[in-house]
Amino acid sequence: MALQRMLSGGPSKSSKVYLAIGVLSLVKAIAVRNDRERFRRELVDAGLFLGVGVALRRFSKMKAQKRQELESQVPDWAADLITSEATSKGLQTLAKRRLGQSEPEPKTVRERARSVLSSR
């Protein structure tokens, strides 16, 4: 499961995993260099993993740069408003209402009785 968590992360984490696998494939290719067919397959695998790793790293850098550009365009007061605790709670409440989800039901008889009495 640790590998799945690593791969489900951002592109930066995934790029490190792909680069590591590519380096291991390259080392494996060097280890089997006497067998031409396996050597070629391992080199192809290493090249593919290294290529994907480099592409993911470039994508991660581009994504971070775009995010920074967008954040620099938003006024400070708007950023503070969006990230405030009250806004977060309000959005959660609104989403629950829209989705038709209410608060979780009380589990014990005592909690149910209290909720019935307090609502009247």
Rosetta blueprint (number, residue, H / E / L):
1 M L
2 A H
3 L H
4 Q H
5 R H
6 M H
7 L H
8 S L
9 G L
10 G L
11 P H
12 S H
13 K H
14 S H
15 S H
16 K H
17 V H
18 Y H
19 L H
20 A H
21 I H
22 G H
23 V H
24 L H
25 S H
26 L H
27 V H
28 K H
29 A H
30 I H
31 A H
32 V L
33 R L
34 N L
35 D L
36 R H
37 E H
38 R H
39 F H
40 R H
41 R H
42 E H
43 L H
44 V H
45 D H
46 A H
47 G H
48 L H
49 F H
50 L H
51 G H
52 V H
53 G H
54 V H
55 A H
56 L H
57 R H
58 R H
59 F H
60 S H
61 K H
62 M H
63 K H
64 A H
65 Q H
66 K H
67 R H
68 Q H
69 E H
70 L H
71 E H
72 S H
73 Q H
74 V L
75 P L
76 D H
77 W H
78 A H
79 A H
80 D H
81 L H
82 I H
83 T H
84 S L
85 E H
86 A H
87 T H
88 S H
89 K H
90 G H
91 L H
92 Q H
93 T H
94 L H
95 A H
96 K H
97 R H
98 R H
99 L H
100 G L
101 Q L
102 S L
103 E L
104 P L
105 E L
106 P L
107 K L
108 T L
109 V H
110 R H
111 E H
112 R H
113 A H
114 R H
115 S H
116 V H
117 L H
118 S H
119 S H
120 R L
